[in-house]
Amino acid sequence: MLWQAFVVYFSLGGPTPISSASDIVRYDVTAILCVGSVIAALVISIVRRSVWLVVFSSILVLVALGGSAVFSVPAGKWFPPEPTSEPLPSYYKPCYSGSGDCD
Protein backbone atom coordinates (compact mmCIF):
# COMPACT_ATOMS: atom_id res chain seq x y z
CA MET A 1 0.00 0.00 0.00
CA LEU A 2 2.87 2.34 0.81
CA TRP A 3 4.50 1.60 -2.57
CA GLN A 4 1.25 2.23 -4.45
CA ALA A 5 0.74 5.56 -2.69
CA PHE A 6 4.35 6.48 -3.52
CA VAL A 7 3.97 5.55 -7.19
CA VAL A 8 0.75 7.54 -7.55
CA TYR A 9 1.73 10.71 -5.69
CA PHE A 10 5.52 11.05 -6.07
CA SER A 11 6.66 14.06 -8.07
CA LEU A 12 9.81 16.15 -8.02
CA GLY A 13 8.91 19.81 -8.08
CA GLY A 14 5.91 19.39 -10.34
CA PRO A 15 2.23 19.55 -9.61
CA THR A 16 0.73 16.81 -7.45
CA PRO A 17 -0.49 14.02 -9.73
CA ILE A 18 -4.15 13.00 -9.81
CA SER A 19 -4.88 9.32 -9.19
CA SER A 20 -6.55 7.45 -12.04
CA ALA A 21 -9.46 5.02 -11.74
CA SER A 22 -7.11 2.06 -12.21
CA ASP A 23 -4.88 3.34 -9.37
CA ILE A 24 -7.91 3.51 -7.08
CA VAL A 25 -9.08 -0.01 -7.97
CA ARG A 26 -5.57 -1.44 -7.56
CA TYR A 27 -5.25 0.21 -4.14
CA ASP A 28 -8.69 -1.00 -3.01
CA VAL A 29 -7.87 -4.60 -3.98
CA THR A 30 -4.51 -4.43 -2.21
CA ALA A 31 -6.03 -2.93 0.95
CA ILE A 32 -8.81 -5.54 1.05
CA LEU A 33 -6.32 -8.39 0.59
CA CYS A 34 -3.97 -6.95 3.23
CA VAL A 35 -6.62 -6.40 5.89
CA GLY A 36 -8.35 -9.68 5.05
CA SER A 37 -5.16 -11.70 5.33
CA VAL A 38 -4.20 -10.30 8.75
CA ILE A 39 -7.75 -10.85 10.02
CA ALA A 40 -7.52 -14.44 8.77
CA ALA A 41 -4.18 -14.78 10.57
CA LEU A 42 -5.80 -13.47 13.75
CA VAL A 43 -8.67 -15.97 13.48
CA ILE A 44 -6.26 -18.85 12.87
CA SER A 45 -4.13 -17.83 15.85
CA ILE A 46 -7.24 -17.67 18.07
CA VAL A 47 -8.29 -21.14 16.89
CA ARG A 48 -4.78 -22.49 17.60
CA ARG A 49 -4.88 -20.78 21.03
CA SER A 50 -1.42 -19.33 20.70
CA VAL A 51 -1.19 -16.26 22.91
CA TRP A 52 1.87 -14.80 21.19
CA LEU A 53 0.37 -15.24 17.73
CA VAL A 54 -2.89 -13.62 18.89
CA VAL A 55 -0.97 -10.61 20.22
CA PHE A 56 1.19 -10.37 17.09
CA SER A 57 -1.79 -10.79 14.76
CA SER A 58 -3.79 -8.16 16.68
CA ILE A 59 -0.94 -5.70 16.23
CA LEU A 60 -0.81 -6.53 12.52
CA VAL A 61 -4.55 -5.92 12.17
CA LEU A 62 -4.15 -2.47 13.71
CA VAL A 63 -1.16 -1.68 11.48
CA ALA A 64 -3.01 -2.85 8.35
CA LEU A 65 -6.11 -0.80 9.18
CA GLY A 66 -4.00 2.25 9.98
CA GLY A 67 -1.91 1.83 6.84
CA SER A 68 -4.97 1.52 4.66
CA ALA A 69 -6.28 4.81 6.06
CA VAL A 70 -2.99 6.72 5.96
CA PHE A 71 -1.77 5.62 2.53
CA SER A 72 -5.16 5.73 0.82
CA VAL A 73 -5.51 6.40 -2.90
CA PRO A 74 -7.01 8.91 -3.59
CA ALA A 75 -5.46 10.83 -0.73
CA GLY A 76 -7.93 11.56 2.04
CA LYS A 77 -10.37 8.92 0.81
CA TRP A 78 -11.52 8.02 4.31
CA PHE A 79 -11.55 11.54 5.71
CA PRO A 80 -14.04 14.14 4.46
CA PRO A 81 -12.52 17.34 3.06
CA GLU A 82 -12.68 20.52 5.03
CA PRO A 83 -15.70 22.59 4.00
CA THR A 84 -14.89 25.77 2.19
CA SER A 85 -16.93 28.85 2.80
CA GLU A 86 -17.20 31.79 0.48
CA PRO A 87 -18.05 35.24 1.78
CA LEU A 88 -21.66 36.30 1.31
CA PRO A 89 -22.32 39.11 -1.14
CA SER A 90 -22.98 42.55 0.34
CA TYR A 91 -26.59 42.55 -0.94
CA TYR A 92 -27.45 39.25 0.77
CA LYS A 93 -30.63 39.40 2.83
CA PRO A 94 -31.61 36.31 4.86
CA CYS A 95 -35.07 34.85 4.28
CA TYR A 96 -37.01 33.52 7.27
CA SER A 97 -39.87 31.09 6.89
CA GLY A 98 -43.27 32.68 7.42
CA SER A 99 -42.02 36.28 7.20
CA GLY A 100 -43.57 36.92 3.78
CA ASP A 101 -40.50 39.01 3.00
CA CYS A 102 -38.64 36.52 0.80
CA ASP A 103 -37.62 37.13 -2.80
N, C-alpha and C positions, 0 to 999 in steps of 0.2 A: 504494500500500500504506500509505503514511504517512497519507493522508487517510482511508482506511477504518478504520485503527486509531484515529484521532482521533474519527471519527464514532461509533464503537462505544463508546469508553471515556471520552469527555469528559463531565464533570459538574462543576457549580459547587457545592461544599459538600455535595452529596448523597452517597448511597451509590454505590459503584462499580457501574456497570451490568453485567449479565450479557449475553454475546454470544448471539444467537439462532442457530438452525441456518442460516438464510438468510445471516446475516453471515459465518459460517464458510465456506459454499460460495462466496460472492462473493469472499472473501479468497483462498481456495484457487485459484480460476480466475484471479484477477488475478496471484497469485504465479507460477503455472505459465506464464502468458502472458509475464510480465516476464522470468523466468529463461530461458524458451525463446527469446524474441526476442533477448536478448543473446548466447546461445550460438549462435544462427543467425548473428548479426552477426560473431561470432568466427570461425566456420567460413568464412563468405564472405570475410572479410579474410585468412584463411590461404590460401584458394584464389587470391585476387587477388595474394598475396605482397606485401602492403603492410605494411611494418614498423610504421609509426605507427598504422595501423588495428588491427593485431594487439595492440599495446601498449594502445591505448585500449579496445578491446573486452575485453581481459583484465581491465582495471581495472573495466569495467562489469559483467562477470560476477561479480567479487568483491563489488562494491557491491550487486548484485541479490541474491546469495545472503545477504549479511549483512543487508540490509534485510528480506528475507523471514523471517529468524530473529528479528530485533529487533522488528519491528512485527507479529508474528504475532497472529492472532485465532483462537482464544482466547489470551489472554496466557499465555506460557510453554508454548505448544504443543509446541515442540521440546525443551524442557528438563524433565526429570522433577521433580516437586515434592519438596521436602525431606520426608523421612520424619518423622512425628510419633511420639513415644513417650510412652506413658502410664505413670505409676508403677505398679509391681506392688503388689497388695494385700498387707497385712501377713501374711495367712495362706498366702501362696503358698509351695509346697514343690516344688522341681524334681523331675522324674521322669526317671530314667536308664534306658536300655534294658537289660534283663537283670537289674535289681535286684530285681524282684518286689515292689517297695515303691510301686507306682503306684496311684493311685486311679482 
